[in-house]
Amino acid sequence: SYRVQDDSGEIDVIQWLEEGTNQPEYGEGSPVKVVGSIRSQGQDKKHIMAFKIGGVSNQAEYDAHILEVVYSHLKLKQLQQTINGQIGMSSDMSQSMMGGGLGIQGGGAYVSSSSNQSFGNKNYDMVYALIRQSMDEAGIDRDSIFHQAKKSMSKTEMDGALDFLSSEGHIYSTIDEDHFKTTDGD
């Protein structure tokens, strides 16, 4: 168990290891990279269930992470403003921020009216919108997502969309591996 921090904040990281596994120990102040899944305990307590923890090999890798943190913060802020209808074509944020894997498209066929989020793939958009619409504190379960999406995609396509959205940090699993919520703060 570790507590990691960067310029965006800090979070607890838990990694379960099999007995006899040789995992290096990282001392306080050591730069590390963590690959894992965000988990929730209670209302506001989140931690990362780590699949892999490794050292940061060089300064360029660390600098790239800091840039990703800043970019993600700005992108989430921009998306939230878009959702709230506070941003238009005369935005003071660069239109180049609209590009990349998180591009914003006006009213896609599968995107709810409360979210103009588009990932450039109709299946990803639909699955994200269904998860985002869920009002259940535990999130929406995999079977409910498929029940609502089965006319538009196969179970394999839905699972692919869930994997993409989870690995890109747009959704996280809650009470188990089959319940999901979006990471956009709603």
C-alpha positions as CSV (number, residue, x, y, z in Angstrom):
1,S,0.0,0.0,0.0
2,Y,1.3,3.4,-1.0
3,R,0.1,7.0,-1.0
4,V,1.1,8.7,-4.2
5,Q,0.9,12.4,-5.1
6,D,1.6,14.7,-8.0
7,D,0.7,18.3,-8.8
8,S,-3.0,17.2,-9.1
9,G,-3.4,15.7,-5.6
10,E,-2.8,12.5,-3.8
11,I,-4.5,9.1,-3.6
12,D,-3.9,5.7,-1.9
13,V,-2.7,2.9,-4.0
14,I,-3.3,-0.7,-3.0
15,Q,-1.6,-3.6,-4.8
16,W,-2.2,-7.3,-3.9
17,L,0.7,-9.5,-4.5
18,E,0.9,-13.3,-4.5
19,E,3.2,-14.8,-1.8
20,G,6.7,-15.0,-3.1
21,T,6.3,-12.3,-5.7
22,N,9.4,-10.1,-6.0
23,Q,8.1,-6.5,-6.2
24,P,10.6,-3.7,-5.7
25,E,9.9,-1.4,-2.8
26,Y,9.7,2.3,-3.5
27,G,10.8,4.8,-0.8
28,E,9.2,8.1,0.0
29,G,9.8,10.7,-2.7
30,S,10.5,8.0,-5.4
31,P,8.8,8.8,-8.7
32,V,6.6,5.9,-9.7
33,K,4.0,5.1,-12.3
34,V,0.8,3.2,-11.4
35,V,-1.4,1.3,-13.7
36,G,-4.7,0.3,-12.1
37,S,-8.4,0.8,-11.6
38,I,-10.1,3.5,-9.5
39,R,-12.2,2.1,-6.7
40,S,-14.6,3.8,-4.3
41,Q,-15.1,3.2,-0.6
42,G,-18.1,5.0,0.7
43,Q,-19.1,8.4,-0.6
44,D,-15.9,10.3,-1.1
45,K,-13.1,7.8,-0.4
46,K,-11.3,6.7,-3.6
47,H,-8.2,4.6,-4.1
48,I,-6.4,2.9,-6.9
49,M,-6.3,-0.9,-7.1
50,A,-2.9,-1.3,-8.8
51,F,-2.2,-3.9,-11.4
52,K,1.4,-2.7,-11.8
53,I,3.7,-0.2,-10.1
54,G,7.0,0.7,-11.7
55,G,9.7,3.3,-11.4
56,V,9.8,6.4,-13.6
57,S,12.8,5.9,-15.8
58,N,13.7,9.5,-16.7
59,Q,12.7,13.1,-16.4
60,A,11.0,13.2,-19.8
61,E,8.6,10.5,-18.6
62,Y,7.8,12.5,-15.5
63,D,7.4,15.7,-17.5
64,A,5.0,14.0,-19.9
65,H,2.9,12.9,-16.9
66,I,2.7,16.5,-15.6
67,L,1.6,17.7,-19.1
68,E,-1.1,15.0,-19.1
69,V,-2.4,16.1,-15.7
70,V,-2.7,19.7,-16.8
71,Y,-4.3,18.7,-20.2
72,S,-6.8,16.4,-18.4
73,H,-7.7,19.2,-16.0
74,L,-8.3,21.7,-18.7
75,K,-10.2,19.2,-20.9
76,L,-12.5,18.2,-18.0
77,K,-13.1,21.8,-17.2
78,Q,-13.9,22.5,-20.9
79,L,-16.2,19.5,-21.1
80,Q,-18.1,20.6,-17.9
81,Q,-18.5,24.1,-19.3
82,T,-19.8,22.6,-22.6
83,I,-22.3,20.5,-20.7
84,N,-23.4,23.5,-18.8
85,G,-23.8,25.5,-22.0
86,Q,-21.2,28.1,-20.9
87,I,-18.9,27.7,-23.8
88,G,-19.4,28.6,-27.5
89,M,-17.4,29.2,-30.6
90,S,-16.0,32.4,-29.0
91,S,-14.3,30.4,-26.3
92,D,-11.1,31.7,-24.8
93,M,-9.8,28.2,-24.8
94,S,-8.0,27.1,-27.8
95,Q,-10.0,25.2,-30.4
96,S,-7.1,22.8,-30.7
97,M,-8.3,21.5,-27.3
98,M,-11.3,20.2,-29.1
99,G,-9.2,17.6,-30.9
100,G,-7.8,14.2,-29.8
101,G,-9.7,11.3,-28.4
102,L,-12.0,13.5,-26.5
103,G,-13.3,15.6,-29.4
104,I,-16.6,17.3,-28.8
105,Q,-19.3,16.7,-31.5
106,G,-22.7,18.4,-31.5
107,G,-25.6,16.0,-30.7
108,G,-24.5,12.6,-31.7
109,A,-27.2,10.0,-32.2
110,Y,-26.3,8.2,-29.0
111,V,-25.3,11.0,-26.8
112,S,-27.8,12.3,-24.2
113,S,-28.8,15.9,-24.3
114,S,-27.0,16.5,-21.0
115,S,-23.7,15.3,-22.5
116,N,-22.1,16.4,-25.7
117,Q,-19.2,13.9,-25.1
118,S,-18.1,12.1,-28.2
119,F,-15.2,9.6,-28.6
120,G,-15.5,9.3,-32.4
121,N,-17.1,5.8,-32.1
122,K,-20.9,5.4,-31.8
123,N,-20.6,2.4,-29.4
124,Y,-18.3,4.3,-27.0
125,D,-20.6,7.3,-27.1
126,M,-23.7,5.2,-26.4
127,V,-22.2,3.2,-23.6
128,Y,-20.8,6.4,-22.0
129,A,-24.2,8.1,-22.3
130,L,-26.0,5.1,-20.7
131,I,-23.5,5.1,-17.8
132,R,-23.7,8.8,-17.3
133,Q,-27.5,8.8,-17.2
134,S,-27.6,6.3,-14.3
135,M,-28.8,7.8,-11.1
136,D,-28.0,4.8,-9.0
137,E,-25.3,5.4,-6.4
138,A,-23.6,2.1,-7.3
139,G,-23.7,3.0,-11.0
140,I,-25.2,0.9,-13.8
141,D,-24.5,-2.8,-14.2
142,R,-23.1,-4.4,-17.3
143,D,-26.4,-6.4,-18.0
144,S,-28.5,-3.2,-17.9
145,I,-26.1,-1.5,-20.3
146,F,-26.4,-4.4,-22.7
147,H,-30.2,-4.6,-22.3
148,Q,-30.4,-1.0,-23.4
149,A,-27.8,-1.2,-26.2
150,K,-28.4,-4.7,-27.6
151,K,-30.3,-3.4,-30.7
152,S,-27.2,-1.3,-31.6
153,M,-24.2,-3.5,-30.7
154,S,-23.2,-7.0,-29.7
155,K,-22.1,-8.0,-26.2
156,T,-18.5,-8.1,-27.5
157,E,-18.7,-4.6,-28.9
158,M,-20.2,-3.4,-25.6
159,D,-17.4,-5.0,-23.6
160,G,-14.9,-3.4,-25.9
161,A,-16.5,0.0,-25.3
162,L,-16.4,-0.6,-21.5
163,D,-12.7,-1.6,-21.8
164,F,-11.9,1.5,-23.8
165,L,-13.8,3.9,-21.6
166,S,-12.3,2.4,-18.4
167,S,-8.7,2.2,-19.7
168,E,-8.9,5.9,-20.8
169,G,-10.2,6.9,-17.4
170,H,-13.7,8.0,-18.5
171,I,-15.5,5.4,-16.4
172,Y,-14.6,3.4,-13.3
173,S,-16.1,0.3,-11.7
174,T,-17.8,0.8,-8.4
175,I,-19.0,-2.0,-6.1
176,D,-17.8,-4.8,-8.3
177,E,-16.3,-5.3,-11.8
178,D,-19.8,-5.1,-13.4
179,H,-21.0,-1.7,-12.1
180,F,-19.8,1.5,-13.7
181,K,-20.0,5.3,-13.2
182,T,-18.4,8.1,-15.2
183,T,-15.5,10.1,-13.8
184,D,-16.9,13.4,-14.8
185,G,-18.0,14.3,-11.3
186,D,-21.7,13.7,-11.6
